[in-house]
């Protein structure tokens, strides 16, 4: 039995090297995007509500019990009661948003306005905003040590390092930063143009390592023990890396164009949306090899997902039809 487990682990480690190298052909295709979801899928699990045009970008704050979700035309952030989905606030936004992260329990919500070039910090539960001009097309933002916020400027080939509402430093050396994940003084960057994962030391401002990351990576979440789990959207897989130092651990196949990601830190469960099949899948990532523990049919075009501690409730945005799905486990 032990030999069999060792063989599985070896295959898990080796497979990422096989699929992650020689990505020049795939880079010519450009950055990966969520798949165009089919219309003929299973009935969504849980309950479904209409929230507004093209919801995309969602996060849950357990301290205030608020779900923040962004909608478009007009661009707004909705603060919803996590139990009832009752509207608490509707906050105008000066640009479009695709991804949200929490700076910490109780907020603020890190809100990159892609079309406007600003990072907005949205306080909870008040909705008070602080805006900071960053680079072109800020796609994702993450909290790091010492109150720093790292913003990936997708079309400026840069990272903006903010503190107290001011850009303190701009880091370069990335081609097209997509997902960003903070781990203390280290930030991991999924470069959707170069098909790599990089780590930067925020103390020195230097890039410390870079590795290939499949056929079209988009986003990542931070698991326990300083590990990064990345969605290889075009490569239909999950990739796992150790961060300190950066090291490829392995790959697991996940057909369906995985894209939206959220981590339940209470259980070390990564929830991943499959945009080509209208599903959301939960993986136990507490051990070296991720293990699928749940799978649910979703609303159409499930581009983003949020989760409550303990994975008791999952919220999925249905971007195609203006829907918000709630799955209670």
C-alpha positions, 0 to 999 in steps of 0.5 A: 500500500505504501509503495502504491501511494509513493507511485501516485505521489511520484506521478503527481510530481512528475506530471506538472513538469511534462505539461508545464514546459515548452509553452511557446505555442500556447503563449501565441494564443494569448491569455486564457479566458473562462470558457463560453458555458453551454446552455444545456446543463443540469438544474443548479444545486441550491437556490438561485436569485437574480442580482443584476447584469453580469455578476462577476467578482464575489467574496464573503466576509464572515465577520460582517456576514456580508457577501460582496458581489459586483454587477455591471451596466451600471457598475455597482458593488452589492452588499448582501446579507449572507443568510438571506441575500437581502440588499444592505447597500448598493455602491456605485463603481467608476469602472468594471470589476472581475475579481474581489479579495478581502484584505482581512476579516471585516474588510476592506474588499479589494476592488480593482476597477479594470476599466478605470485603472484604480484600486478601490478599498471598500470598507465593510459594512459601511461601503465607504471607498478609498481609491488609488490610481494604479496601472492599466487594467488592474485585474486582481489585488491581494493583501500582504504583510504590514498592511501592504496591498499588491495589485496586478496591472494586467496591461502595464506589465507591473505590480503596484504596492500600496500602503495607506492608500498610496502607491509606495513601489512599482515592480516590473518583470511580469508580462501580463499579471493575472491572479495575485496571492499574498503570503506574508512578505511574499507575493505569488503572481500568475502571469497569464501572458507568460504562462508562469508563476513568479514569486516576489519578495516585498522586502527587497522588491525583487523577483525570487523565482519563476516557473512554468504553469501549464497551458493557460493559467489564470488564478490561484489560492493560498493553501496551508503550509505556504502552498499555491493552488493554480487553475490552469484554465486552458490546460484543464488542470489544477497545479500546486506549488510550494512558495518558499522557495517556489517549487512545482509539486504536481498537477491534477487533471480537471476538465471543464476550463477551471477558472473561478477559485475560493479557499475555505481556510477553515477546512483547507478546501479549494472551490473551483468553478468549471466554466465549460460544464457549469459546475463547481468542485471542492478539493481537499488541499490539506495534503500534498495531493488534492482530493475531490470531495464535492461537485455541484451543477451551477448556474450558467457561466460560473466565473466566480465563487465565494465560500463561508468558513467550514464550507457550509455555504457556497455562492456562485455567480451566474454571469450569463443570466445575472444570477447568484446561486447559493449552495448550502451544504 
